[in-house]
């Protein structure tokens, strides 16, 4: 995964790479802002447990939540703008580089190479990078950053529940790694199918006059239909390959939150954990599930980025 992220950042221009790094730094700050919800909940729960919940506690908790929400909205807006600008600008620059390079192609180049391949790269591939890849990479990084911060906080509260969470994270990464390995077997074929489809469509549309004049409609239509069918089958295969692993990741995530709650309750009944910490561990389990669920959905597309 780290290798894929490195390739993506190396692909970007220096200016856009700087914007992506800025968004990651802001993402770290965002993780701390999201974590502010934990002490706010802790204040209210402490008041309820000790039966001295006052308006001062209420306003303090509300203030923390409002500050967290407002800062989260503002910083998310900033992160999104940086990612959008960097993603689209990087792909625009790559299109310009390809166009500049094509000016110096030797004569007869397209006798040996398909125009469809270049067209596919400048349309499908780069469009996917600007729209999907940027979102996938940054959401995956943000999800792991937030999860890592919550994991550290859980270890500070109680190392035993922290170990449960750590085991859950390791189990979460196993199907994630297997999924990207399986997708790798299909992604090359999918890329080739995309290229073939664009090439066939270009051939059909540019040679439509010859197709009509020489009565080649049926043969050309069959070739086009075959390319579309091949592309459709590979898209379906890609979905079928990733779906079981995404479901398995979801199960692991839910079980991690469940076992965090069960162990916390067990430690409380055993007398080795306070009630407040027990409730906070259960709340943290839900927060972990929320972050890892998004990471699991997006990380299946990382192989396409590669």
C-alpha angles and dihedrals in degrees: 000000000000089000091055091049090050091051091050094051091045088053091057124083118255092254094050093042088057090054091051091050089050090053090051091051089049088048090058089052089047090055090056090047091052089048089058087080089071097064090042091056089042092057093053094045092048090053092049094047094047091041094231100107105158135179088254090060090045094052092044093052091044090050092052091049093048093048090047092049096046093046090045092054093047096046092044089054090051093047093048093050092049092049093046094048093045094045097050094039093051092053092044090054091049090053089052091049091052091048092049091049092050090061089070100044113131121248113272093028093128091051087073100027132054121241086212091069093056092043091049091052094049094045117024100024099042092039089054091049093051095044107029109016096054091051093044095050096045096043090050092049092045092048093052092045092054092043091050092051093049089048091055091049091049090052089051091053097043127347093204094062087041089060090051089052092047092052089049091053092050091050089048092055094051098068088038090059093044091049094053089047092053092044088052089066091056103034095073091051090046091052090050090049090052090051093047092049093052091046093051093047091050091047091049097045096042093046098041092118092056090044091057096039095052096036094244095141097113095047093046092045091052091050091050092047090049091053092048092047092049091050091048093050093051092048089052091046090051090053093047091050095051100038098074092049093047088051090048090050089051091052092049091049093050092045090050091055090044095052091045088057095043094049091046091053090046092051090048093051088046089056095240097107132049120239093243093054090046092056091045090053090053091049090048089053090059091048091051090051091051093054099040093047090062093044091053093052095049100038092067087071094054092091090058088055088053 
